[in-house]
Amino acid sequence: SDADDGGKYYVGFSNATVVSGWTRDSDGHAITSLFDGNGNTKICGTMNTSTGATFEFDAAEAFIPGAYYMRTADGAGSGYSKRNPKSWTIYASNDKSAWTQIASVSNSTMIAAVSYTAYKFSFDNASNTAYKYFRLVISAKQGANGSDFDNLELSEFYMSGTTAPIEISSVDEWNDFCENVAAGNTYSGKTV
C-alpha cells in the first residue's frame, strides 16, 4: 500500500518543462497537468519516437526519493493503451548540471490497458541521497510508431520519499531546534 512508503507525497512539482521530444496536442494537455495532483487532467501529445520525450521538474525541497508512481489517463482503457510508457529513465540533481540516474525501466509490461490506474515503481537510489531537481526521459511507448500511437498519454506522475536529515552541530543549535519543534515552526527551512 502507499502508506508503506513512510514518506510524504510530492504531487505538486513546480517549474515543469518539456526539454525535448514532446508536443502537446491541440486540446491543451500541458506538461503541468502531469504534476498537478488532479487525476482528471492529463498530458497527451506527440512524442518524438526517435529521441523520446524529456521532461524536467523541481521539488519544493530536496528529499530522498522512495518510490514513484505513473497513473494512466482516461484513454488507457478505451483503445489508447498504446500511448502508455514502456521504457523510461529518471535522473536527479541538486544543481541542474550534474544528473544522476536513479531509475531505469526497459520494455515494461506492468502498465496495463486500464484507465486511471496508478502503478508504483522503486528507485535505484541506494545512497539515500536527497535531490531537488528531476528529469524524466520516456524513450518508448507501448504501441508501435505511426498514426495515433505517436502520442504519449499519462494522467499523473508523483513520488514519495523522506526529507533529508537535519544536521545539528552545537548545543545552541539543538536548543533552537527543540524550541521550533515545540512551537511547530520551521528550522533551517524545513518543517519540524
WOMOKA-V712544 format. One record per residue. N is the residue number from 0. RES is the residue in one letter. SS is DSSP state (helix for helix, strand for strand, loop for the rest). PHI is phi in whole degrees, -180 to 180 (999 if undefined). NEAR is the number of other C-alpha atoms within 8 Angstrom. Layout:
n,res,ss,phi,near
N,RES,SS,PHI,NEAR
N,RES,SS,PHI,NEAR
This chain:
n,res,ss,phi,near
0,S,loop,999,4
1,D,helix,-62,4
2,A,helix,-64,6
3,D,helix,-68,5
4,D,helix,-69,10
5,G,loop,64,7
6,G,loop,-127,9
7,K,strand,-100,7
8,Y,strand,-85,8
9,Y,strand,-111,9
10,V,loop,-81,10
11,G,loop,-89,8
12,F,loop,-61,12
13,S,strand,-114,9
14,N,strand,53,7
15,A,strand,-69,12
16,T,strand,-136,9
17,V,strand,-93,11
18,V,strand,-80,8
19,S,strand,-169,8
20,G,loop,81,12
21,W,strand,-146,12
22,T,strand,-128,7
23,R,strand,-66,13
24,D,loop,-77,9
25,S,loop,-74,5
26,D,loop,-83,5
27,G,loop,80,6
28,H,loop,-79,13
29,A,loop,-72,10
30,I,helix,-59,11
31,T,helix,-62,8
32,S,helix,-65,14
33,L,helix,-70,14
34,F,helix,-123,15
35,D,loop,-91,10
36,G,loop,73,9
37,N,loop,-111,9
38,G,loop,-67,10
39,N,loop,-92,7
40,T,loop,-102,11
41,K,loop,-160,14
42,I,strand,-101,14
43,C,strand,-153,12
44,G,strand,-178,12
45,T,strand,-80,11
46,M,strand,-100,12
47,N,loop,-70,10
48,T,loop,-76,10
49,S,loop,-86,4
50,T,loop,-106,7
51,G,loop,83,14
52,A,strand,-119,14
53,T,strand,-120,13
54,F,strand,-123,12
55,E,strand,-123,13
56,F,strand,-158,12
57,D,strand,-114,11
58,A,strand,-87,12
59,A,strand,-64,7
60,E,strand,-151,6
61,A,strand,-63,12
62,F,strand,-149,12
63,I,strand,-91,12
64,P,strand,-63,15
65,G,strand,-108,12
66,A,strand,-155,12
67,Y,strand,-136,13
68,Y,strand,-132,12
69,M,strand,-117,12
70,R,strand,-117,13
71,T,loop,-68,17
72,A,loop,-97,16
73,D,helix,-65,10
74,G,helix,-80,11
75,A,helix,-60,17
76,G,helix,-99,10
77,S,loop,-124,9
78,G,loop,93,8
79,Y,loop,-114,11
80,S,helix,-64,14
81,K,helix,-67,11
82,R,helix,-84,14
83,N,loop,-71,15
84,P,strand,-63,12
85,K,strand,-122,15
86,S,strand,-136,13
87,W,strand,-159,13
88,T,strand,-137,13
89,I,strand,-119,12
90,Y,strand,-118,12
91,A,strand,-136,13
92,S,strand,-155,13
93,N,loop,-116,10
94,D,loop,-139,6
95,K,loop,61,7
96,S,loop,-121,6
97,A,loop,-100,7
98,W,loop,-110,8
99,T,strand,-113,7
100,Q,strand,-72,10
101,I,strand,-120,11
102,A,strand,-163,11
103,S,strand,-152,9
104,V,strand,-129,9
105,S,loop,-125,7
106,N,loop,55,7
107,S,loop,-69,8
108,T,loop,-111,6
109,M,loop,-69,5
110,I,loop,-78,10
111,A,loop,-90,7
112,A,loop,-82,10
113,V,loop,-130,9
114,S,loop,-70,11
115,Y,loop,52,11
116,T,loop,-123,8
117,A,strand,-93,8
118,Y,strand,-119,9
119,K,strand,-99,8
120,F,strand,-133,7
121,S,strand,-98,8
122,F,loop,-93,10
123,D,loop,-98,7
124,N,loop,-111,9
125,A,loop,-64,4
126,S,loop,-79,4
127,N,loop,55,7
128,T,loop,-80,9
129,A,strand,-86,10
130,Y,strand,-133,12
131,K,strand,-113,13
132,Y,strand,-116,14
133,F,strand,-135,13
134,R,strand,-133,11
135,L,strand,-110,11
136,V,strand,-115,11
137,I,strand,-97,13
138,S,strand,-100,12
139,A,strand,-155,11
140,K,strand,-110,13
141,Q,loop,-66,10
142,G,loop,-92,9
143,A,loop,-68,8
144,N,loop,-70,7
145,G,loop,117,6
146,S,helix,44,5
147,D,helix,-68,5
148,F,helix,-78,12
149,D,helix,-76,13
150,N,strand,-77,10
151,L,strand,-112,14
152,E,strand,-140,14
153,L,strand,-149,14
154,S,loop,-90,18
155,E,strand,-146,18
156,F,strand,-134,12
157,Y,strand,-147,11
158,M,strand,-131,12
159,S,strand,-124,13
160,G,strand,177,14
161,T,strand,-124,11
162,T,strand,-75,9
163,A,loop,-66,9
164,P,loop,-63,4
165,I,loop,-91,4
166,E,loop,-95,4
167,I,loop,-122,6
168,S,loop,-117,6
169,S,loop,-150,6
170,V,helix,-65,6
171,D,helix,-62,6
172,E,helix,-63,9
173,W,helix,-62,10
174,N,helix,-63,8
175,D,helix,-61,8
176,F,helix,-59,9
177,C,helix,-62,8
178,E,helix,-63,8
179,N,helix,-69,12
180,V,helix,-62,10
181,A,helix,-62,7
182,A,helix,-89,6
183,G,loop,74,8
184,N,loop,-92,9
185,T,strand,-103,10
186,Y,strand,-137,9
187,S,loop,53,4
188,G,loop,80,5
189,K,strand,-113,6
190,T,strand,-75,7
191,V,loop,-118,8
